[in-house]
Amino acid sequence: MMKKTVQHSIDLTKIDGDGAFPCPKCAVVISPEDETEEVYKIVDTKVSNNQLVELTIICSNCKTKMKLTGFQHTIES
């Protein structure tokens, strides 16, 4: 039997402030300003017309996968 990985979807247009949000499983704060990859790692990117559309990250603390969307709105702002 295969273990199914639950993937959370997070719409960045619904996040106030600087874009930081808690991991849905362990609540560690994930910030777009953190470039160290100590808190999370980028595992996949989806680009359309040279614009970032979707980013898949994994929490380094609990290994939860998250799909981040809403980049077009944040780029335009």
MOPAC internal coordinates of N, CA, C and O (Angstrom, degrees):
PM7 1SCF
backbone

  N    0.0000 0     0.00 0     0.00 0    0    0    0
  C    1.4491 1     0.00 0     0.00 0    1    0    0
  C    1.5332 1   108.93 1     0.00 0    2    1    0
  O    1.2310 1   120.34 1   -49.43 1    3    2    1
  N    1.3324 1   116.96 1   130.57 1    3    2    1
  C    1.4551 1   121.59 1  -179.04 1    5    3    2
  C    1.5237 1   110.40 1   -85.77 1    6    5    3
  O    1.2310 1   121.37 1   -37.47 1    7    6    5
  N    1.3163 1   114.99 1   142.53 1    7    6    5
  C    1.4562 1   120.74 1   177.30 1    9    7    6
  C    1.5307 1   108.50 1   -84.83 1   10    9    7
  O    1.2310 1   120.33 1   -55.42 1   11   10    9
  N    1.3309 1   116.98 1   124.58 1   11   10    9
  C    1.4558 1   121.10 1  -178.79 1   13   11   10
  C    1.5284 1   109.59 1   -88.76 1   14   13   11
  O    1.2310 1   120.80 1   -50.30 1   15   14   13
  N    1.3257 1   116.08 1   129.70 1   15   14   13
  C    1.4547 1   121.08 1   179.07 1   17   15   14
  C    1.5248 1   109.23 1   -87.98 1   18   17   15
  O    1.2310 1   121.11 1   -54.29 1   19   18   17
  N    1.3164 1   115.49 1   125.71 1   19   18   17
  C    1.4602 1   120.19 1   176.57 1   21   19   18
  C    1.5224 1   107.78 1   -82.10 1   22   21   19
  O    1.2310 1   121.01 1   -50.36 1   23   22   21
  N    1.3181 1   115.67 1   129.64 1   23   22   21
  C    1.4563 1   120.01 1  -179.83 1   25   23   22
  C    1.5165 1   108.56 1  -117.52 1   26   25   23
  O    1.2310 1   120.39 1   -55.70 1   27   26   25
  N    1.3080 1   116.86 1   124.30 1   27   26   25
  C    1.4575 1   122.31 1   179.98 1   29   27   26
  C    1.5200 1   109.24 1   -88.96 1   30   29   27
  O    1.2310 1   120.76 1   -35.27 1   31   30   29
  N    1.3307 1   116.16 1   144.73 1   31   30   29
  C    1.4523 1   121.65 1   177.40 1   33   31   30
  C    1.5223 1   108.57 1  -110.45 1   34   33   31
  O    1.2310 1   120.68 1   -50.85 1   35   34   33
  N    1.3305 1   116.30 1   129.15 1   35   34   33
  C    1.4524 1   121.77 1  -177.93 1   37   35   34
  C    1.5233 1   108.62 1  -125.29 1   38   37   35
  O    1.2310 1   121.06 1   -58.75 1   39   38   37
  N    1.3408 1   115.58 1   121.25 1   39   38   37
  C    1.4553 1   122.46 1   179.29 1   41   39   38
  C    1.5248 1   107.94 1   -92.17 1   42   41   39
  O    1.2310 1   120.49 1   -67.34 1   43   42   41
  N    1.3273 1   116.66 1   112.66 1   43   42   41
  C    1.4614 1   121.17 1  -176.41 1   45   43   42
  C    1.5293 1   112.84 1   -65.98 1   46   45   43
  O    1.2310 1   120.04 1   160.33 1   47   46   45
  N    1.3239 1   117.52 1   -19.67 1   47   46   45
  C    1.4671 1   119.47 1   178.61 1   49   47   46
  C    1.5221 1   111.38 1   -71.06 1   50   49   47
  O    1.2310 1   119.92 1   164.89 1   51   50   49
  N    1.3250 1   117.76 1   -15.11 1   51   50   49
  C    1.4631 1   121.79 1  -179.36 1   53   51   50
  C    1.5280 1   112.87 1   -97.87 1   54   53   51
  O    1.2310 1   120.48 1  -174.32 1   55   54   53
  N    1.3391 1   116.69 1     5.68 1   55   54   53
  C    1.4658 1   121.55 1  -179.09 1   57   55   54
  C    1.5247 1   108.87 1  -103.99 1   58   57   55
  O    1.2310 1   120.81 1   -54.05 1   59   58   57
  N    1.3249 1   116.06 1   125.95 1   59   58   57
  C    1.4645 1   121.18 1   177.41 1   61   59   58
  C    1.5281 1   110.01 1   -86.10 1   62   61   59
  O    1.2310 1   121.12 1   -17.57 1   63   62   61
  N    1.3195 1   115.45 1   162.43 1   63   62   61
  C    1.4614 1   120.37 1   174.89 1   65   63   62
  C    1.5090 1   113.15 1    83.97 1   66   65   63
  O    1.2310 1   120.92 1    38.16 1   67   66   65
  N    1.3288 1   115.85 1  -141.84 1   67   66   65
  C    1.4648 1   121.44 1  -173.86 1   69   67   66
  C    1.5250 1   114.19 1   -85.98 1   70   69   67
  O    1.2310 1   119.77 1  -175.83 1   71   70   69
  N    1.3207 1   118.04 1     4.17 1   71   70   69
  C    1.4567 1   121.56 1   178.23 1   73   71   70
  C    1.5126 1   114.50 1    96.02 1   74   73   71
  O    1.2310 1   119.85 1   179.97 1   75   74   73
  N    1.3285 1   117.88 1    -0.03 1   75   74   73
  C    1.4658 1   121.02 1   178.23 1   77   75   74
  C    1.5294 1   109.25 1   -75.12 1   78   77   75
  O    1.2310 1   120.77 1   -34.25 1   79   78   77
  N    1.3246 1   116.14 1   145.75 1   79   78   77
  C    1.4639 1   121.46 1  -179.76 1   81   79   78
  C    1.5250 1   109.25 1  -150.34 1   82   81   79
  O    1.2310 1   120.23 1   -24.68 1   83   82   81
  N    1.3372 1   117.16 1   155.32 1   83   82   81
  C    1.4643 1   119.61 1   178.58 1   85   83   82
  C    1.5253 1   111.25 1   -82.46 1   86   85   83
  O    1.2310 1   120.91 1   -32.65 1   87   86   85
  N    1.3023 1   115.86 1   147.35 1   87   86   85
  C    1.4593 1   120.86 1   172.57 1   89   87   86
  C    1.5228 1   107.34 1   -60.90 1   90   89   87
  O    1.2310 1   119.40 1   -46.92 1   91   90   89
  N    1.3393 1   118.75 1   133.08 1   91   90   89
  C    1.4655 1   120.74 1  -178.39 1   93   91   90
  C    1.5240 1   114.51 1   -63.67 1   94   93   91
  O    1.2310 1   119.94 1   162.62 1   95   94   93
  N    1.3298 1   117.72 1   -17.38 1   95   94   93
  C    1.4649 1   119.85 1  -178.71 1   97   95   94
  C    1.5306 1   112.77 1  -101.44 1   98   97   95
  O    1.2310 1   120.07 1   129.25 1   99   98   97
  N    1.3384 1   117.46 1   -50.75 1   99   98   97
  C    1.4716 1   119.76 1  -173.36 1  101   99   98
  C    1.5248 1   113.68 1  -108.98 1  102  101   99
  O    1.2310 1   119.90 1   173.11 1  103  102  101
  N    1.3300 1   117.80 1    -6.89 1  103  102  101
  C    1.4698 1   124.96 1   175.62 1  105  103  102
  C    1.5259 1   115.16 1    70.51 1  106  105  103
  O    1.2310 1   119.29 1  -168.35 1  107  106  105
  N    1.3358 1   118.97 1    11.65 1  107  106  105
  C    1.4579 1   120.02 1   173.78 1  109  107  106
  C    1.5331 1   107.00 1   -65.76 1  110  109  107
  O    1.2310 1   120.08 1   -39.38 1  111  110  109
  N    1.3311 1   117.45 1   140.62 1  111  110  109
  C    1.4649 1   121.21 1  -176.19 1  113  111  110
  C    1.5256 1   109.65 1   -78.92 1  114  113  111
  O    1.2310 1   121.46 1   -54.19 1  115  114  113
  N    1.3290 1   114.81 1   125.81 1  115  114  113
  C    1.4617 1   122.31 1   178.33 1  117  115  114
  C    1.5199 1   106.97 1  -107.04 1  118  117  115
  O    1.2310 1   120.78 1   -59.68 1  119  118  117
  N    1.3181 1   116.12 1   120.32 1  119  118  117
  C    1.4598 1   121.62 1  -176.07 1  121  119  118
  C    1.5245 1   110.49 1  -117.74 1  122  121  119
  O    1.2310 1   120.21 1   -42.45 1  123  122  121
  N    1.3351 1   117.21 1   137.55 1  123  122  121
  C    1.4614 1   119.66 1   176.68 1  125  123  122
  C    1.5288 1   112.25 1   -67.30 1  126  125  123
  O    1.2310 1   120.48 1   162.94 1  127  126  125
  N    1.3259 1   116.68 1   -17.06 1  127  126  125
  C    1.4628 1   121.09 1   178.58 1  129  127  126
  C    1.5253 1   112.29 1   -77.17 1  130  129  127
  O    1.2310 1   119.87 1   161.18 1  131  130  129
  N    1.3368 1   117.85 1   -18.82 1  131  130  129
  C    1.4598 1   122.66 1  -178.28 1  133  131  130
  C    1.5244 1   109.61 1   -79.46 1  134  133  131
  O    1.2310 1   120.56 1   -68.05 1  135  134  133
  N    1.3196 1   116.54 1   111.95 1  135  134  133
  C    1.4641 1   121.36 1  -179.60 1  137  135  134
  C    1.5281 1   112.02 1  -108.28 1  138  137  135
  O    1.2310 1   120.20 1  -169.59 1  139  138  137
  N    1.3322 1   117.23 1    10.41 1  139  138  137
  C    1.4589 1   121.01 1  -175.37 1  141  139  138
  C    1.5215 1   113.42 1   -82.82 1  142  141  139
  O    1.2310 1   119.70 1   160.56 1  143  142  141
  N    1.3269 1   118.19 1   -19.44 1  143  142  141
  C    1.4608 1   124.43 1  -174.46 1  145  143  142
  C    1.5243 1   111.64 1    63.84 1  146  145  143
  O    1.2310 1   119.83 1  -156.17 1  147  146  145
  N    1.3320 1   117.92 1    23.83 1  147  146  145
  C    1.4577 1   120.87 1   174.68 1  149  147  146
  C    1.5255 1   110.89 1   -82.12 1  150  149  147
  O    1.2310 1   120.03 1   146.03 1  151  150  149
  N    1.3364 1   117.56 1   -33.97 1  151  150  149
  C    1.4637 1   121.75 1  -177.32 1  153  151  150
  C    1.5241 1   111.26 1   -92.81 1  154  153  151
  O    1.2310 1   120.14 1   144.27 1  155  154  153
  N    1.3133 1   117.34 1   -35.73 1  155  154  153
  C    1.4679 1   121.56 1   179.54 1  157  155  154
  C    1.5234 1   109.95 1  -148.06 1  158  157  155
  O    1.2310 1   121.27 1   -19.51 1  159  158  157
  N    1.3283 1   115.18 1   160.49 1  159  158  157
  C    1.4593 1   121.18 1   176.22 1  161  159  158
  C    1.5232 1   108.91 1  -127.06 1  162  161  159
  O    1.2310 1   120.59 1   -39.44 1  163  162  161
  N    1.3141 1   116.47 1   140.56 1  163  162  161
  C    1.4612 1   121.93 1   175.70 1  165  163  162
  C    1.5182 1   107.56 1   -81.15 1  166  165  163
  O    1.2310 1   120.68 1   -54.13 1  167  166  165
  N    1.3600 1   116.31 1   125.87 1  167  166  165
  C    1.4601 1   119.40 1  -178.61 1  169  167  166
  C    1.5319 1   112.35 1  -112.05 1  170  169  167
  O    1.2310 1   119.96 1   161.81 1  171  170  169
  N    1.3446 1   117.68 1   -18.19 1  171  170  169
  C    1.4629 1   119.55 1   179.42 1  173  171  170
  C    1.5248 1   109.88 1  -161.27 1  174  173  171
  O    1.2310 1   120.66 1   -33.21 1  175  174  173
  N    1.3197 1   116.35 1   146.79 1  175  174  173
  C    1.4600 1   121.54 1   175.09 1  177  175  174
  C    1.5152 1   108.98 1  -130.38 1  178  177  175
  O    1.2310 1   120.81 1   -33.60 1  179  178  177
  N    1.3223 1   116.06 1   146.40 1  179  178  177
  C    1.4531 1   121.02 1   175.48 1  181  179  178
  C    1.5274 1   107.34 1  -124.35 1  182  181  179
  O    1.2310 1   120.73 1   -57.13 1  183  182  181
  N    1.3383 1   116.21 1   122.87 1  183  182  181
  C    1.4517 1   122.79 1  -177.01 1  185  183  182
  C    1.5233 1   108.99 1  -119.38 1  186  185  183
  O    1.2310 1   120.89 1   -41.40 1  187  186  185
  N    1.3404 1   115.90 1   138.60 1  187  186  185
  C    1.4573 1   121.60 1   176.52 1  189  187  186
  C    1.5199 1   108.11 1  -135.82 1  190  189  187
  O    1.2310 1   120.48 1   -53.13 1  191  190  189
  N    1.3206 1   116.69 1   126.87 1  191  190  189
  C    1.4689 1   122.30 1  -178.37 1  193  191  190
  C    1.5296 1   111.76 1    53.46 1  194  193  191
  O    1.2310 1   120.66 1  -134.44 1  195  194  193
  N    1.3174 1   116.35 1    45.56 1  195  194  193
  C    1.4643 1   123.96 1  -179.93 1  197  195  194
  C    1.5190 1   114.25 1    61.20 1  198  197  195
  O    1.2310 1   119.60 1  -160.19 1  199  198  197
  N    1.3359 1   118.37 1    19.81 1  199  198  197
  C    1.4611 1   122.04 1   176.56 1  201  199  198
  C    1.5255 1   109.37 1  -122.27 1  202  201  199
  O    1.2310 1   121.31 1   -40.94 1  203  202  201
  N    1.3289 1   115.09 1   139.06 1  203  202  201
  C    1.4504 1   120.65 1   176.96 1  205  203  202
  C    1.5197 1   109.56 1   -67.62 1  206  205  203
  O    1.2310 1   120.51 1   -55.09 1  207  206  205
  N    1.3242 1   116.64 1   124.91 1  207  206  205
  C    1.4530 1   121.95 1  -177.75 1  209  207  206
  C    1.5207 1   110.97 1  -107.21 1  210  209  207
  O    1.2310 1   120.79 1   141.59 1  211  210  209
  N    1.3224 1   116.10 1   -38.41 1  211  210  209
  C    1.4587 1   121.02 1  -174.55 1  213  211  210
  C    1.5249 1   109.64 1  -150.29 1  214  213  211
  O    1.2310 1   121.09 1   -37.29 1  215  214  213
  N    1.3240 1   115.53 1   142.71 1  215  214  213
  C    1.4480 1   121.73 1   179.21 1  217  215  214
  C    1.5190 1   107.72 1  -132.19 1  218  217  215
  O    1.2310 1   120.20 1   -51.02 1  219  218  217
  N    1.3168 1   117.22 1   128.98 1  219  218  217
  C    1.4563 1   120.64 1   176.02 1  221  219  218
  C    1.5223 1   107.28 1  -106.75 1  222  221  219
  O    1.2310 1   121.32 1   -53.54 1  223  222  221
  N    1.3337 1   115.08 1   126.46 1  223  222  221
  C    1.4514 1   120.93 1   179.90 1  225  223  222
  C    1.5225 1   109.18 1  -125.09 1  226  225  223
  O    1.2310 1   121.08 1   -16.75 1  227  226  225
  N    1.3227 1   115.53 1   163.25 1  227  226  225
  C    1.4587 1   120.71 1   175.97 1  229  227  226
  C    1.5299 1   107.75 1  -129.64 1  230  229  227
  O    1.2310 1   121.01 1   -46.66 1  231  230  229
  N    1.3100 1   115.66 1   133.34 1  231  230  229
  C    1.4623 1   122.11 1   178.64 1  233  231  230
  C    1.5265 1   108.53 1   -69.12 1  234  233  231
  O    1.2310 1   120.32 1   -52.62 1  235  234  233
  N    1.3125 1   116.99 1   127.38 1  235  234  233
  C    1.4674 1   120.80 1   179.69 1  237  235  234
  C    1.5246 1   111.85 1   -70.86 1  238  237  235
  O    1.2310 1   120.41 1   156.48 1  239  238  237
  N    1.3127 1   116.83 1   -23.52 1  239  238  237
  C    1.4594 1   121.43 1  -177.55 1  241  239  238
  C    1.5315 1   112.32 1   -77.26 1  242  241  239
  O    1.2310 1   120.44 1   128.70 1  243  242  241
  N    1.3567 1   116.76 1   -51.30 1  243  242  241
  C    1.4730 1   119.69 1  -173.71 1  245  243  242
  C    1.5293 1   113.79 1  -118.88 1  246  245  243
  O    1.2310 1   119.99 1   179.46 1  247  246  245
  N    1.3336 1   117.62 1    -0.54 1  247  246  245
  C    1.4754 1   124.19 1   177.59 1  249  247  246
  C    1.5340 1   113.53 1    68.43 1  250  249  247
  O    1.2310 1   119.71 1  -157.04 1  251  250  249
  N    1.3344 1   118.15 1    22.96 1  251  250  249
  C    1.4646 1   121.49 1   176.39 1  253  251  250
  C    1.5213 1   109.17 1   -76.98 1  254  253  251
  O    1.2310 1   120.75 1   -47.28 1  255  254  253
  N    1.3477 1   116.18 1   132.72 1  255  254  253
  C    1.4592 1   121.15 1   176.77 1  257  255  254
  C    1.5182 1   109.43 1   -88.41 1  258  257  255
  O    1.2310 1   120.79 1   -41.11 1  259  258  257
  N    1.3429 1   116.09 1   138.89 1  259  258  257
  C    1.4556 1   122.05 1   178.34 1  261  259  258
  C    1.5170 1   109.66 1  -133.43 1  262  261  259
  O    1.2310 1   121.41 1   -43.49 1  263  262  261
  N    1.3239 1   114.91 1   136.51 1  263  262  261
  C    1.4580 1   121.06 1   176.78 1  265  263  262
  C    1.5256 1   106.88 1  -104.02 1  266  265  263
  O    1.2310 1   120.42 1   -62.48 1  267  266  265
  N    1.3362 1   116.80 1   117.52 1  267  266  265
  C    1.4554 1   121.87 1  -179.24 1  269  267  266
  C    1.5184 1   109.40 1   -98.15 1  270  269  267
  O    1.2310 1   120.89 1   -49.75 1  271  270  269
  N    1.3345 1   115.91 1   130.25 1  271  270  269
  C    1.4561 1   121.93 1   178.20 1  273  271  270
  C    1.5255 1   108.99 1  -129.34 1  274  273  271
  O    1.2310 1   120.36 1    -6.10 1  275  274  273
  N    1.3344 1   116.92 1   173.90 1  275  274  273
  C    1.4536 1   121.47 1   177.23 1  277  275  274
  C    1.5175 1   113.58 1    93.61 1  278  277  275
  O    1.2310 1   120.23 1  -159.77 1  279  278  277
  N    1.3221 1   117.17 1    20.23 1  279  278  277
  C    1.4655 1   120.63 1  -177.67 1  281  279  278
  C    1.5170 1   113.37 1   -70.07 1  282  281  279
  O    1.2310 1   119.50 1   146.49 1  283  282  281
  N    1.3251 1   118.55 1   -33.51 1  283  282  281
  C    1.4558 1   120.66 1  -178.30 1  285  283  282
  C    1.5191 1   110.49 1   -59.74 1  286  285  283
  O    1.2310 1   120.44 1   137.90 1  287  286  285
  N    1.3234 1   116.77 1   -42.10 1  287  286  285
  C    1.4585 1   121.00 1  -179.78 1  289  287  286
  C    1.5183 1   111.23 1   -66.14 1  290  289  287
  O    1.2310 1   119.83 1   139.26 1  291  290  289
  N    1.3281 1   117.93 1   -40.74 1  291  290  289
  C    1.4514 1   121.21 1  -177.74 1  293  291  290
  C    1.5385 1   110.81 1   -71.30 1  294  293  291
  O    1.2310 1   119.93 1   148.25 1  295  294  293
  N    1.3209 1   117.74 1   -31.75 1  295  294  293
  C    1.4647 1   121.36 1   178.65 1  297  295  294
  C    1.5243 1   109.73 1   -69.93 1  298  297  295
  O    1.2310 1   120.46 1   139.54 1  299  298  297
  N    1.3262 1   116.73 1   -40.46 1  299  298  297
  C    1.4576 1   120.99 1  -178.36 1  301  299  298
  C    1.5131 1   112.65 1   -71.12 1  302  301  299
  O    1.2310 1   119.93 1   153.81 1  303  302  301
  N    1.3306 1   117.74 1   -26.19 1  303  302  301
  C    1.4833 1   121.24 1  -177.25 1  305  303  302
  C    1.4977 1   112.92 1   -72.39 1  306  305  303
  O    1.2310 1   120.10 1   180.00 1  307  306  305

